Amino acid sequence: MDIKIQVGLRIKELRKELGLTQEALAFKADMDKTYVNEVENGKRNVSLINLEKLILALNVNFEEFFKHLPNKNIN
């Protein structure tokens, strides 16, 4: 599975656990809702700076975020 898809699925998973909409997450991370949607759907190659904003908005750290990626078989 492509890393962009894995990261997007992890963001979506954490967002849903917090009961946030894409719009609410985008607001917390100071981003556009369309951008969050495209990241969650694996259509965007998210920068490290934006990934950090999303991870902080999801109340996790990098280790916790990457520890539980949906599929660790990266092609």
PQR file of N, CA, C, O and H, with PARSE charges and radii, in Angstrom:
ATOM      1  N   MET A   1       0.849  -1.180   0.000 -0.4000 1.5000
ATOM      2  CA  MET A   1       0.000   0.000   0.000 -0.0000 2.0000
ATOM      3  C   MET A   1       0.894   1.242   0.000  0.5500 1.7000
ATOM      4  O   MET A   1       1.887   1.306   0.725 -0.5500 1.4000
ATOM      5  N   ASP A   2       0.539   2.191  -0.794 -0.4000 1.5000
ATOM      6  CA  ASP A   2       1.273   3.447  -0.926 -0.0000 2.0000
ATOM      7  C   ASP A   2       1.318   4.201   0.413  0.5500 1.7000
ATOM      8  O   ASP A   2       0.328   4.230   1.143 -0.5500 1.4000
ATOM      9  H   ASP A   2      -0.268   2.139  -1.382  0.4000 1.0000
ATOM     10  N   ILE A   3       2.453   4.801   0.724 -0.4000 1.5000
ATOM     11  CA  ILE A   3       2.629   5.521   1.989 -0.0000 2.0000
ATOM     12  C   ILE A   3       1.639   6.678   2.116  0.5500 1.7000
ATOM     13  O   ILE A   3       1.182   6.967   3.222 -0.5500 1.4000
ATOM     14  H   ILE A   3       3.257   4.778   0.131  0.4000 1.0000
ATOM     15  N   LYS A   4       1.297   7.346   1.016 -0.4000 1.5000
ATOM     16  CA  LYS A   4       0.324   8.443   1.079 -0.0000 2.0000
ATOM     17  C   LYS A   4      -1.037   7.929   1.541  0.5500 1.7000
ATOM     18  O   LYS A   4      -1.732   8.595   2.309 -0.5500 1.4000
ATOM     19  H   LYS A   4       1.668   7.112   0.117  0.4000 1.0000
ATOM     20  N   ILE A   5      -1.406   6.756   1.076 -0.4000 1.5000
ATOM     21  CA  ILE A   5      -2.685   6.162   1.479 -0.0000 2.0000
ATOM     22  C   ILE A   5      -2.636   5.743   2.942  0.5500 1.7000
ATOM     23  O   ILE A   5      -3.599   5.952   3.680 -0.5500 1.4000
ATOM     24  H   ILE A   5      -0.842   6.214   0.453  0.4000 1.0000
ATOM     25  N   GLN A   6      -1.524   5.153   3.365 -0.4000 1.5000
ATOM     26  CA  GLN A   6      -1.384   4.728   4.755 -0.0000 2.0000
ATOM     27  C   GLN A   6      -1.476   5.918   5.712  0.5500 1.7000
ATOM     28  O   GLN A   6      -2.169   5.855   6.728 -0.5500 1.4000
ATOM     29  H   GLN A   6      -0.742   4.982   2.766  0.4000 1.0000
ATOM     30  N   VAL A   7      -0.778   6.992   5.379 -0.4000 1.5000
ATOM     31  CA  VAL A   7      -0.806   8.190   6.224 -0.0000 2.0000
ATOM     32  C   VAL A   7      -2.216   8.770   6.244  0.5500 1.7000
ATOM     33  O   VAL A   7      -2.712   9.161   7.300 -0.5500 1.4000
ATOM     34  H   VAL A   7      -0.215   7.043   4.553  0.4000 1.0000
ATOM     35  N   GLY A   8      -2.851   8.827   5.099 -0.4000 1.5000
ATOM     36  CA  GLY A   8      -4.207   9.353   5.033 -0.0000 2.0000
ATOM     37  C   GLY A   8      -5.190   8.543   5.855  0.5500 1.7000
ATOM     38  O   GLY A   8      -6.036   9.103   6.551 -0.5500 1.4000
ATOM     39  H   GLY A   8      -2.448   8.510   4.241  0.4000 1.0000
ATOM     40  N   LEU A   9      -5.079   7.219   5.777 -0.4000 1.5000
ATOM     41  CA  LEU A   9      -5.960   6.355   6.560 -0.0000 2.0000
ATOM     42  C   LEU A   9      -5.732   6.531   8.055  0.5500 1.7000
ATOM     43  O   LEU A   9      -6.676   6.490   8.844 -0.5500 1.4000
ATOM     44  H   LEU A   9      -4.392   6.764   5.212  0.4000 1.0000
ATOM     45  N   ARG A  10      -4.483   6.725   8.434 -0.4000 1.5000
ATOM     46  CA  ARG A  10      -4.172   6.918   9.865 -0.0000 2.0000
ATOM     47  C   ARG A  10      -4.747   8.238  10.363  0.5500 1.7000
ATOM     48  O   ARG A  10      -5.290   8.305  11.466 -0.5500 1.4000
ATOM     49  H   ARG A  10      -3.716   6.757   7.793  0.4000 1.0000
ATOM     50  N   ILE A  11      -4.630   9.280   9.561 -0.4000 1.5000
ATOM     51  CA  ILE A  11      -5.207  10.576   9.940 -0.0000 2.0000
ATOM     52  C   ILE A  11      -6.717  10.444  10.086  0.5500 1.7000
ATOM     53  O   ILE A  11      -7.297  10.926  11.058 -0.5500 1.4000
ATOM     54  H   ILE A  11      -4.189   9.226   8.665  0.4000 1.0000
ATOM     55  N   LYS A  12      -7.348   9.792   9.122 -0.4000 1.5000
ATOM     56  CA  LYS A  12      -8.798   9.612   9.164 -0.0000 2.0000
ATOM     57  C   LYS A  12      -9.210   8.813  10.411  0.5500 1.7000
ATOM     58  O   LYS A  12     -10.182   9.155  11.085 -0.5500 1.4000
ATOM     59  H   LYS A  12      -6.876   9.400   8.331  0.4000 1.0000
ATOM     60  N   GLU A  13      -8.457   7.750  10.704 -0.4000 1.5000
ATOM     61  CA  GLU A  13      -8.752   6.911  11.867 -0.0000 2.0000
ATOM     62  C   GLU A  13      -8.703   7.741  13.156  0.5500 1.7000
ATOM     63  O   GLU A  13      -9.625   7.684  13.970 -0.5500 1.4000
ATOM     64  H   GLU A  13      -7.667   7.473  10.157  0.4000 1.0000
ATOM     65  N   LEU A  14      -7.634   8.505  13.333 -0.4000 1.5000
ATOM     66  CA  LEU A  14      -7.486   9.310  14.543 -0.0000 2.0000
ATOM     67  C   LEU A  14      -8.538  10.418  14.610  0.5500 1.7000
ATOM     68  O   LEU A  14      -9.077  10.711  15.677 -0.5500 1.4000
ATOM     69  H   LEU A  14      -6.885   8.551  12.672  0.4000 1.0000
ATOM     70  N   ARG A  15      -8.819  11.021  13.473 -0.4000 1.5000
ATOM     71  CA  ARG A  15      -9.838  12.077  13.427 -0.0000 2.0000
ATOM     72  C   ARG A  15     -11.190  11.538  13.879  0.5500 1.7000
ATOM     73  O   ARG A  15     -11.887  12.171  14.672 -0.5500 1.4000
ATOM     74  H   ARG A  15      -8.381  10.783  12.606  0.4000 1.0000
ATOM     75  N   LYS A  16     -11.552  10.370  13.369 -0.4000 1.5000
ATOM     76  CA  LYS A  16     -12.838   9.773  13.724 -0.0000 2.0000
ATOM     77  C   LYS A  16     -12.875   9.367  15.194  0.5500 1.7000
ATOM     78  O   LYS A  16     -13.912   9.499  15.845 -0.5500 1.4000
ATOM     79  H   LYS A  16     -10.986   9.856  12.725  0.4000 1.0000
ATOM     80  N   GLU A  17     -11.749   8.871  15.726 -0.4000 1.5000
ATOM     81  CA  GLU A  17     -11.680   8.527  17.152 -0.0000 2.0000
ATOM     82  C   GLU A  17     -11.970   9.743  18.023  0.5500 1.7000
ATOM     83  O   GLU A  17     -12.561   9.619  19.096 -0.5500 1.4000
ATOM     84  H   GLU A  17     -10.907   8.764  15.197  0.4000 1.0000
ATOM     85  N   LEU A  18     -11.556  10.908  17.561 -0.4000 1.5000
ATOM     86  CA  LEU A  18     -11.789  12.152  18.305 -0.0000 2.0000
ATOM     87  C   LEU A  18     -13.168  12.752  18.010  0.5500 1.7000
ATOM     88  O   LEU A  18     -13.563  13.738  18.632 -0.5500 1.4000
ATOM     89  H   LEU A  18     -11.076  11.009  16.690  0.4000 1.0000
ATOM     90  N   GLY A  19     -13.888  12.165  17.074 -0.4000 1.5000
ATOM     91  CA  GLY A  19     -15.211  12.668  16.723 -0.0000 2.0000
ATOM     92  C   GLY A  19     -15.170  13.989  15.973  0.5500 1.7000
ATOM     93  O   GLY A  19     -16.099  14.792  16.058 -0.5500 1.4000
ATOM     94  H   GLY A  19     -13.567  11.364  16.569  0.4000 1.0000
ATOM     95  N   LEU A  20     -14.078  14.210  15.232 -0.4000 1.5000
ATOM     96  CA  LEU A  20     -13.917  15.454  14.475 -0.0000 2.0000
ATOM     97  C   LEU A  20     -14.341  15.272  13.032  0.5500 1.7000
ATOM     98  O   LEU A  20     -14.161  14.200  12.455 -0.5500 1.4000
ATOM     99  H   LEU A  20     -13.323  13.558  15.162  0.4000 1.0000
ATOM    100  N   THR A  21     -14.895  16.305  12.457 -0.4000 1.5000
ATOM    101  CA  THR A  21     -15.122  16.339  11.016 -0.0000 2.0000
ATOM    102  C   THR A  21     -13.824  16.768  10.348  0.5500 1.7000
ATOM    103  O   THR A  21     -12.902  17.241  11.013 -0.5500 1.4000
ATOM    104  H   THR A  21     -15.042  17.176  12.925  0.4000 1.0000
ATOM    105  N   GLN A  22     -13.754  16.603   9.047 -0.4000 1.5000
ATOM    106  CA  GLN A  22     -12.580  17.099   8.321 -0.0000 2.0000
ATOM    107  C   GLN A  22     -12.468  18.608   8.501  0.5500 1.7000
ATOM    108  O   GLN A  22     -11.367  19.142   8.635 -0.5500 1.4000
ATOM    109  H   GLN A  22     -14.503  16.218   8.506  0.4000 1.0000
ATOM    110  N   GLU A  23     -13.582  19.277   8.503 -0.4000 1.5000
ATOM    111  CA  GLU A  23     -13.576  20.728   8.679 -0.0000 2.0000
ATOM    112  C   GLU A  23     -13.034  21.125  10.050  0.5500 1.7000
ATOM    113  O   GLU A  23     -12.265  22.080  10.159 -0.5500 1.4000
ATOM    114  H   GLU A  23     -14.476  18.843   8.394  0.4000 1.0000
ATOM    115  N   ALA A  24     -13.432  20.400  11.096 -0.4000 1.5000
ATOM    116  CA  ALA A  24     -12.951  20.703  12.443 -0.0000 2.0000
ATOM    117  C   ALA A  24     -11.449  20.441  12.563  0.5500 1.7000
ATOM    118  O   ALA A  24     -10.725  21.224  13.177 -0.5500 1.4000
ATOM    119  H   ALA A  24     -14.057  19.625  11.007  0.4000 1.0000
ATOM    120  N   LEU A  25     -10.987  19.335  11.974 -0.4000 1.5000
ATOM    121  CA  LEU A  25      -9.555  19.041  12.000 -0.0000 2.0000
ATOM    122  C   LEU A  25      -8.787  20.096  11.229  0.5500 1.7000
ATOM    123  O   LEU A  25      -7.738  20.556  11.682 -0.5500 1.4000
ATOM    124  H   LEU A  25     -11.576  18.699  11.475  0.4000 1.0000
ATOM    125  N   ALA A  26      -9.289  20.481  10.085 -0.4000 1.5000
ATOM    126  CA  ALA A  26      -8.632  21.511   9.278 -0.0000 2.0000
ATOM    127  C   ALA A  26      -8.522  22.811  10.071  0.5500 1.7000
ATOM    128  O   ALA A  26      -7.488  23.478  10.028 -0.5500 1.4000
ATOM    129  H   ALA A  26     -10.141  20.108   9.717  0.4000 1.0000
ATOM    130  N   PHE A  27      -9.566  23.169  10.785 -0.4000 1.5000
ATOM    131  CA  PHE A  27      -9.548  24.383  11.593 -0.0000 2.0000
ATOM    132  C   PHE A  27      -8.487  24.281  12.693  0.5500 1.7000
ATOM    133  O   PHE A  27      -7.710  25.214  12.896 -0.5500 1.4000
ATOM    134  H   PHE A  27     -10.406  22.627  10.821  0.4000 1.0000
ATOM    135  N   LYS A  28      -8.458  23.138  13.407 -0.4000 1.5000
ATOM    136  CA  LYS A  28      -7.468  22.942  14.480 -0.0000 2.0000
ATOM    137  C   LYS A  28      -6.035  22.987  13.949  0.5500 1.7000
ATOM    138  O   LYS A  28      -5.128  23.464  14.632 -0.5500 1.4000
ATOM    139  H   LYS A  28      -9.090  22.381  13.242  0.4000 1.0000
ATOM    140  N   ALA A  29      -5.839  22.486  12.728 -0.4000 1.5000
ATOM    141  CA  ALA A  29      -4.492  22.420  12.139 -0.0000 2.0000
ATOM    142  C   ALA A  29      -4.171  23.651  11.300  0.5500 1.7000
ATOM    143  O   ALA A  29      -3.083  23.744  10.733 -0.5500 1.4000
ATOM    144  H   ALA A  29      -6.575  22.099  12.174  0.4000 1.0000
ATOM    145  N   ASP A  30      -5.096  24.587  11.214 -0.4000 1.5000
ATOM    146  CA  ASP A  30      -4.934  25.803  10.418 -0.0000 2.0000
ATOM    147  C   ASP A  30      -4.665  25.468   8.952  0.5500 1.7000
ATOM    148  O   ASP A  30      -3.691  25.927   8.356 -0.5500 1.4000
ATOM    149  H   ASP A  30      -5.981  24.511  11.675  0.4000 1.0000
ATOM    150  N   MET A  31      -5.569  24.646   8.388 -0.4000 1.5000
ATOM    151  CA  MET A  31      -5.463  24.217   7.001 -0.0000 2.0000
ATOM    152  C   MET A  31      -6.815  24.326   6.331  0.5500 1.7000
ATOM    153  O   MET A  31      -7.836  24.552   6.980 -0.5500 1.4000
ATOM    154  H   MET A  31      -6.360  24.273   8.873  0.4000 1.0000
ATOM    155  N   ASP A  32      -6.803  24.162   5.032 -0.4000 1.5000
ATOM    156  CA  ASP A  32      -8.038  24.143   4.265 -0.0000 2.0000
ATOM    157  C   ASP A  32      -8.662  22.745   4.338  0.5500 1.7000
ATOM    158  O   ASP A  32      -7.946  21.744   4.313 -0.5500 1.4000
ATOM    159  H   ASP A  32      -5.974  23.978   4.504  0.4000 1.0000
ATOM    160  N   LYS A  33      -9.984  22.676   4.427 -0.4000 1.5000
ATOM    161  CA  LYS A  33     -10.690  21.392   4.498 -0.0000 2.0000
ATOM    162  C   LYS A  33     -10.418  20.527   3.270  0.5500 1.7000
ATOM    163  O   LYS A  33     -10.306  19.306   3.381 -0.5500 1.4000
ATOM    164  H   LYS A  33     -10.566  23.489   4.447  0.4000 1.0000
ATOM    165  N   THR A  34     -10.313  21.145   2.118 -0.4000 1.5000
ATOM    166  CA  THR A  34     -10.038  20.407   0.883 -0.0000 2.0000
ATOM    167  C   THR A  34      -8.685  19.716   0.960  0.5500 1.7000
ATOM    168  O   THR A  34      -8.532  18.585   0.497 -0.5500 1.4000
ATOM    169  H   THR A  34     -10.403  22.137   2.028  0.4000 1.0000
ATOM    170  N   TYR A  35      -7.704  20.395   1.543 -0.4000 1.5000
ATOM    171  CA  TYR A  35      -6.372  19.817   1.702 -0.0000 2.0000
ATOM    172  C   TYR A  35      -6.438  18.581   2.600  0.5500 1.7000
ATOM    173  O   TYR A  35      -5.865  17.542   2.274 -0.5500 1.4000
ATOM    174  H   TYR A  35      -7.828  21.314   1.919  0.4000 1.0000
ATOM    175  N   VAL A  36      -7.139  18.698   3.730 -0.4000 1.5000
ATOM    176  CA  VAL A  36      -7.272  17.562   4.654 -0.0000 2.0000
ATOM    177  C   VAL A  36      -7.948  16.393   3.940  0.5500 1.7000
ATOM    178  O   VAL A  36      -7.516  15.249   4.084 -0.5500 1.4000
ATOM    179  H   VAL A  36      -7.605  19.543   3.994  0.4000 1.0000
ATOM    180  N   ASN A  37      -8.987  16.664   3.185 -0.4000 1.5000
ATOM    181  CA  ASN A  37      -9.676  15.624   2.434 -0.0000 2.0000
ATOM    182  C   ASN A  37      -8.728  14.919   1.472  0.5500 1.7000
ATOM    183  O   ASN A  37      -8.719  13.690   1.394 -0.5500 1.4000
ATOM    184  H   ASN A  37      -9.338  17.592   3.069  0.4000 1.0000
ATOM    185  N   GLU A  38      -7.939  15.683   0.748 -0.4000 1.5000
ATOM    186  CA  GLU A  38      -7.010  15.096  -0.220 -0.0000 2.0000
ATOM    187  C   GLU A  38      -5.906  14.294   0.460  0.5500 1.7000
ATOM    188  O   GLU A  38      -5.475  13.270  -0.069 -0.5500 1.4000
ATOM    189  H   GLU A  38      -7.946  16.681   0.811  0.4000 1.0000
ATOM    190  N   VAL A  39      -5.447  14.740   1.616 -0.4000 1.5000
ATOM    191  CA  VAL A  39      -4.445  13.980   2.371 -0.0000 2.0000
ATOM    192  C   VAL A  39      -5.059  12.667   2.851  0.5500 1.7000
ATOM    193  O   VAL A  39      -4.457  11.604   2.691 -0.5500 1.4000
ATOM    194  H   VAL A  39      -5.797  15.573   2.045  0.4000 1.0000
ATOM    195  N   GLU A  40      -6.247  12.736   3.435 -0.4000 1.5000
ATOM    196  CA  GLU A  40      -6.907  11.526   3.938 -0.0000 2.0000
ATOM    197  C   GLU A  40      -7.162  10.507   2.832  0.5500 1.7000
ATOM    198  O   GLU A  40      -7.152   9.302   3.084 -0.5500 1.4000
ATOM    199  H   GLU A  40      -6.736  13.598   3.565  0.4000 1.0000
ATOM    200  N   ASN A  41      -7.387  10.975   1.634 -0.4000 1.5000
ATOM    201  CA  ASN A  41      -7.667  10.079   0.514 -0.0000 2.0000
ATOM    202  C   ASN A  41      -6.432   9.710  -0.298  0.5500 1.7000
ATOM    203  O   ASN A  41      -6.548   9.119  -1.372 -0.5500 1.4000
ATOM    204  H   ASN A  41      -7.395  11.954   1.429  0.4000 1.0000
ATOM    205  N   GLY A  42      -5.249  10.057   0.210 -0.4000 1.5000
ATOM    206  CA  GLY A  42      -4.002   9.672  -0.438 -0.0000 2.0000
ATOM    207  C   GLY A  42      -3.720  10.396  -1.733  0.5500 1.7000
ATOM    208  O   GLY A  42      -2.907   9.939  -2.537 -0.5500 1.4000
ATOM    209  H   GLY A  42      -5.155  10.537   1.082  0.4000 1.0000
ATOM    210  N   LYS A  43      -4.382  11.523  -1.947 -0.4000 1.5000
ATOM    211  CA  LYS A  43      -4.192  12.277  -3.185 -0.0000 2.0000
ATOM    212  C   LYS A  43      -3.145  13.370  -3.051  0.5500 1.7000
ATOM    213  O   LYS A  43      -2.744  13.974  -4.046 -0.5500 1.4000
ATOM    214  H   LYS A  43      -5.042  11.895  -1.295  0.4000 1.0000
ATOM    215  N   ARG A  44      -2.703  13.626  -1.834 -0.4000 1.5000
ATOM    216  CA  ARG A  44      -1.708  14.678  -1.580 -0.0000 2.0000
ATOM    217  C   ARG A  44      -0.476  14.068  -0.936  0.5500 1.7000
ATOM    218  O   ARG A  44      -0.577  13.173  -0.097 -0.5500 1.4000
ATOM    219  H   ARG A  44      -3.029  13.136  -1.026  0.4000 1.0000
ATOM    220  N   ASN A  45       0.661  14.551  -1.328 -0.4000 1.5000
ATOM    221  CA  ASN A  45       1.911  14.183  -0.681 -0.0000 2.0000
ATOM    222  C   ASN A  45       2.148  15.240   0.400  0.5500 1.7000
ATOM    223  O   ASN A  45       2.686  16.312   0.123 -0.5500 1.4000
ATOM    224  H   ASN A  45       0.743  15.278  -2.009  0.4000 1.0000
ATOM    225  N   VAL A  46       1.749  14.934   1.602 -0.4000 1.5000
ATOM    226  CA  VAL A  46       1.771  15.901   2.689 -0.0000 2.0000
ATOM    227  C   VAL A  46       3.216  16.212   3.098  0.5500 1.7000
ATOM    228  O   VAL A  46       4.047  15.313   3.223 -0.5500 1.4000
ATOM    229  H   VAL A  46       1.312  14.064   1.827  0.4000 1.0000
ATOM    230  N   SER A  47       3.494  17.492   3.302 -0.4000 1.5000
ATOM    231  CA  SER A  47       4.838  17.888   3.745 -0.0000 2.0000
ATOM    232  C   SER A  47       5.002  17.561   5.223  0.5500 1.7000
ATOM    233  O   SER A  47       4.017  17.364   5.934 -0.5500 1.4000
ATOM    234  H   SER A  47       2.819  18.223   3.200  0.4000 1.0000
ATOM    235  N   LEU A  48       6.233  17.505   5.678 -0.4000 1.5000
ATOM    236  CA  LEU A  48       6.486  17.234   7.095 -0.0000 2.0000
ATOM    237  C   LEU A  48       5.909  18.326   7.983  0.5500 1.7000
ATOM    238  O   LEU A  48       5.409  18.041   9.071 -0.5500 1.4000
ATOM    239  H   LEU A  48       7.033  17.666   5.100  0.4000 1.0000
ATOM    240  N   ILE A  49       5.974  19.554   7.535 -0.4000 1.5000
ATOM    241  CA  ILE A  49       5.427  20.664   8.321 -0.0000 2.0000
ATOM    242  C   ILE A  49       3.919  20.498   8.484  0.5500 1.7000
ATOM    243  O   ILE A  49       3.393  20.654   9.585 -0.5500 1.4000
ATOM    244  H   ILE A  49       6.380  19.785   6.652  0.4000 1.0000
ATOM    245  N   ASN A  50       3.227  20.184   7.397 -0.4000 1.5000
ATOM    246  CA  ASN A  50       1.781  19.995   7.481 -0.0000 2.0000
ATOM    247  C   ASN A  50       1.417  18.726   8.231  0.5500 1.7000
ATOM    248  O   ASN A  50       0.406  18.693   8.932 -0.5500 1.4000
ATOM    249  H   ASN A  50       3.655  20.058   6.502  0.4000 1.0000
ATOM    250  N   LEU A  51       2.224  17.682   8.094 -0.4000 1.5000
ATOM    251  CA  LEU A  51       1.979  16.460   8.853 -0.0000 2.0000
ATOM    252  C   LEU A  51       2.106  16.737  10.343  0.5500 1.7000
ATOM    253  O   LEU A  51       1.315  16.235  11.141 -0.5500 1.4000
ATOM    254  H   LEU A  51       3.045  17.709   7.524  0.4000 1.0000
ATOM    255  N   GLU A  52       3.095  17.531  10.715 -0.4000 1.5000
ATOM    256  CA  GLU A  52       3.256  17.892  12.124 -0.0000 2.0000
ATOM    257  C   GLU A  52       2.028  18.647  12.634  0.5500 1.7000
ATOM    258  O   GLU A  52       1.553  18.380  13.737 -0.5500 1.4000
ATOM    259  H   GLU A  52       3.737  17.939  10.066  0.4000 1.0000
ATOM    260  N   LYS A  53       1.517  19.580  11.846 -0.4000 1.5000
ATOM    261  CA  LYS A  53       0.312  20.328  12.239 -0.0000 2.0000
ATOM    262  C   LYS A  53      -0.867  19.382  12.455  0.5500 1.7000
ATOM    263  O   LYS A  53      -1.606  19.512  13.430 -0.5500 1.4000
ATOM    264  H   LYS A  53       1.903  19.798  10.950  0.4000 1.0000
ATOM    265  N   LEU A  54      -1.035  18.432  11.539 -0.4000 1.5000
ATOM    266  CA  LEU A  54      -2.139  17.484  11.663 -0.0000 2.0000
ATOM    267  C   LEU A  54      -1.972  16.587  12.886  0.5500 1.7000
ATOM    268  O   LEU A  54      -2.927  16.351  13.627 -0.5500 1.4000
ATOM    269  H   LEU A  54      -0.434  18.327  10.747  0.4000 1.0000
ATOM    270  N   ILE A  55      -0.762  16.092  13.093 -0.4000 1.5000
ATOM    271  CA  ILE A  55      -0.506  15.210  14.226 -0.0000 2.0000
ATOM    272  C   ILE A  55      -0.756  15.945  15.544  0.5500 1.7000
ATOM    273  O   ILE A  55      -1.362  15.387  16.459 -0.5500 1.4000
ATOM    274  H   ILE A  55       0.014  16.283  12.491  0.4000 1.0000
ATOM    275  N   LEU A  56      -0.298  17.179  15.643 -0.4000 1.5000
ATOM    276  CA  LEU A  56      -0.542  17.961  16.860 -0.0000 2.0000
ATOM    277  C   LEU A  56      -2.039  18.211  17.053  0.5500 1.7000
ATOM    278  O   LEU A  56      -2.539  18.146  18.176 -0.5500 1.4000
ATOM    279  H   LEU A  56       0.195  17.632  14.900  0.4000 1.0000
ATOM    280  N   ALA A  57      -2.747  18.493  15.973 -0.4000 1.5000
ATOM    281  CA  ALA A  57      -4.190  18.721  16.050 -0.0000 2.0000
ATOM    282  C   ALA A  57      -4.934  17.451  16.460  0.5500 1.7000
ATOM    283  O   ALA A  57      -6.030  17.523  17.015 -0.5500 1.4000
ATOM    284  H   ALA A  57      -2.341  18.545  15.060  0.4000 1.0000
ATOM    285  N   LEU A  58      -4.337  16.290  16.188 -0.4000 1.5000
ATOM    286  CA  LEU A  58      -4.935  15.002  16.557 -0.0000 2.0000
ATOM    287  C   LEU A  58      -4.506  14.536  17.953  0.5500 1.7000
ATOM    288  O   LEU A  58      -4.892  13.454  18.396 -0.5500 1.4000
ATOM    289  H   LEU A  58      -3.446  16.231  15.737  0.4000 1.0000
ATOM    290  N   ASN A  59      -3.717  15.348  18.632 -0.4000 1.5000
ATOM    291  CA  ASN A  59      -3.290  15.079  20.011 -0.0000 2.0000
ATOM    292  C   ASN A  59      -2.480  13.798  20.168  0.5500 1.7000
ATOM    293  O   ASN A  59      -2.631  13.077  21.154 -0.5500 1.4000
ATOM    294  H   ASN A  59      -3.403  16.227  18.272  0.4000 1.0000
ATOM    295  N   VAL A  60      -1.619  13.519  19.191 -0.4000 1.5000
ATOM    296  CA  VAL A  60      -0.684  12.396  19.295 -0.0000 2.0000
ATOM    297  C   VAL A  60       0.709  12.911  18.947  0.5500 1.7000
ATOM    298  O   VAL A  60       0.866  14.042  18.487 -0.5500 1.4000
ATOM    299  H   VAL A  60      -1.496  14.105  18.390  0.4000 1.0000
ATOM    300  N   ASN A  61       1.717  12.072  19.172 -0.4000 1.5000
ATOM    301  CA  ASN A  61       3.063  12.441  18.764 -0.0000 2.0000
ATOM    302  C   ASN A  61       3.459  11.604  17.543  0.5500 1.7000
ATOM    303  O   ASN A  61       2.740  10.683  17.155 -0.5500 1.4000
ATOM    304  H   ASN A  61       1.590  11.153  19.546  0.4000 1.0000
ATOM    305  N   PHE A  62       4.587  11.926  16.953 -0.4000 1.5000
ATOM    306  CA  PHE A  62       5.022  11.227  15.741 -0.0000 2.0000
ATOM    307  C   PHE A  62       5.155   9.727  15.980  0.5500 1.7000
ATOM    308  O   PHE A  62       4.739   8.924  15.145 -0.5500 1.4000
ATOM    309  H   PHE A  62       5.171  12.674  17.269  0.4000 1.0000
ATOM    310  N   GLU A  63       5.733   9.348  17.118 -0.4000 1.5000
ATOM    311  CA  GLU A  63       5.929   7.926  17.399 -0.0000 2.0000
ATOM    312  C   GLU A  63       4.592   7.187  17.428  0.5500 1.7000
ATOM    313  O   GLU A  63       4.446   6.135  16.805 -0.5500 1.4000
ATOM    314  H   GLU A  63       6.071  10.001  17.796  0.4000 1.0000
ATOM    315  N   GLU A  64       3.630   7.733  18.142 -0.4000 1.5000
ATOM    316  CA  GLU A  64       2.311   7.103  18.232 -0.0000 2.0000
ATOM    317  C   GLU A  64       1.622   7.068  16.864  0.5500 1.7000
ATOM    318  O   GLU A  64       0.964   6.088  16.514 -0.5500 1.4000
ATOM    319  H   GLU A  64       3.749   8.587  18.648  0.4000 1.0000
ATOM    320  N   PHE A  65       1.779   8.133  16.111 -0.4000 1.5000
ATOM    321  CA  PHE A  65       1.158   8.194  14.787 -0.0000 2.0000
ATOM    322  C   PHE A  65       1.688   7.090  13.879  0.5500 1.7000
ATOM    323  O   PHE A  65       0.904   6.363  13.268 -0.5500 1.4000
ATOM    324  H   PHE A  65       2.313   8.929  16.395  0.4000 1.0000
ATOM    325  N   PHE A  66       3.000   6.956  13.783 -0.4000 1.5000
ATOM    326  CA  PHE A  66       3.591   5.999  12.853 -0.0000 2.0000
ATOM    327  C   PHE A  66       3.595   4.574  13.375  0.5500 1.7000
ATOM    328  O   PHE A  66       3.690   3.628  12.593 -0.5500 1.4000
ATOM    329  H   PHE A  66       3.637   7.547  14.279  0.4000 1.0000
ATOM    330  N   LYS A  67       3.494   4.413  14.661 -0.4000 1.5000
ATOM    331  CA  LYS A  67       3.488   3.094  15.271 -0.0000 2.0000
ATOM    332  C   LYS A  67       2.279   2.273  14.821  0.5500 1.7000
ATOM    333  O   LYS A  67       2.337   1.044  14.774 -0.5500 1.4000
ATOM    334  H   LYS A  67       3.416   5.181  15.296  0.4000 1.0000
ATOM    335  N   HIS A  68       1.208   2.947  14.497 -0.4000 1.5000
ATOM    336  CA  HIS A  68      -0.039   2.247  14.184 -0.0000 2.0000
ATOM    337  C   HIS A  68      -0.536   2.523  12.763  0.5500 1.7000
ATOM    338  O   HIS A  68      -1.742   2.622  12.539 -0.5500 1.4000
ATOM    339  H   HIS A  68       1.161   3.945  14.535  0.4000 1.0000
ATOM    340  N   LEU A  69       0.374   2.647  11.815 -0.4000 1.5000
ATOM    341  CA  LEU A  69      -0.062   2.795  10.429 -0.0000 2.0000
ATOM    342  C   LEU A  69      -0.869   1.556  10.036  0.5500 1.7000
ATOM    343  O   LEU A  69      -0.551   0.454  10.481 -0.5500 1.4000
ATOM    344  H   LEU A  69       1.354   2.567  11.997  0.4000 1.0000
ATOM    345  N   PRO A  70      -1.915   1.718   9.205 -0.5600 1.5000
ATOM    346  CA  PRO A  70      -2.792   0.609   8.851  0.2800 2.0000
ATOM    347  C   PRO A  70      -2.096  -0.601   8.238  0.5500 1.7000
ATOM    348  O   PRO A  70      -2.487  -1.737   8.505 -0.5500 1.4000
ATOM    349  N   ASN A  71      -1.074  -0.373   7.422 -0.4000 1.5000
ATOM    350  CA  ASN A  71      -0.390  -1.470   6.740 -0.0000 2.0000
ATOM    351  C   ASN A  71       1.078  -1.106   6.618  0.5500 1.7000
ATOM    352  O   ASN A  71       1.417  -0.101   5.994 -0.5500 1.4000
ATOM    353  H   ASN A  71      -0.757   0.550   7.206  0.4000 1.0000
ATOM    354  N   LYS A  72       1.943  -1.902   7.201 -0.4000 1.5000
ATOM    355  CA  LYS A  72       3.357  -1.550   7.203 -0.0000 2.0000
ATOM    356  C   LYS A  72       4.106  -2.063   5.984  0.5500 1.7000
ATOM    357  O   LYS A  72       5.318  -1.867   5.888 -0.5500 1.4000
ATOM    358  H   LYS A  72       1.668  -2.719   7.708  0.4000 1.0000
ATOM    359  N   ASN A  73       3.424  -2.711   5.055 -0.4000 1.5000
ATOM    360  CA  ASN A  73       4.071  -3.166   3.820 -0.0000 2.0000
ATOM    361  C   ASN A  73       4.081  -2.037   2.812  0.5500 1.7000
ATOM    362  O   ASN A  73       3.150  -1.897   2.020 -0.5500 1.4000
ATOM    363  H   ASN A  73       2.440  -2.871   5.133  0.4000 1.0000
ATOM    364  N   ILE A  74       5.124  -1.235   2.839 -0.4000 1.5000
ATOM    365  CA  ILE A  74       5.232  -0.093   1.951 -0.0000 2.0000
ATOM    366  C   ILE A  74       5.900  -0.529   0.656  0.5500 1.7000
ATOM    367  O   ILE A  74       6.978  -1.122   0.667 -0.5500 1.4000
ATOM    368  H   ILE A  74       5.881  -1.349   3.483  0.4000 1.0000
ATOM    369  N   ASN A  75       5.248  -0.229  -0.453 -0.4000 1.5000
ATOM    370  CA  ASN A  75       5.792  -0.580  -1.767 -0.0000 2.0000
ATOM    371  C   ASN A  75       6.510   0.579  -2.367  0.5500 1.7000
ATOM    372  O   ASN A  75       7.037   0.473  -3.475 -0.5500 1.4000
ATOM    373  H   ASN A  75       4.372   0.252  -0.462  0.4000 1.0000
TER
END
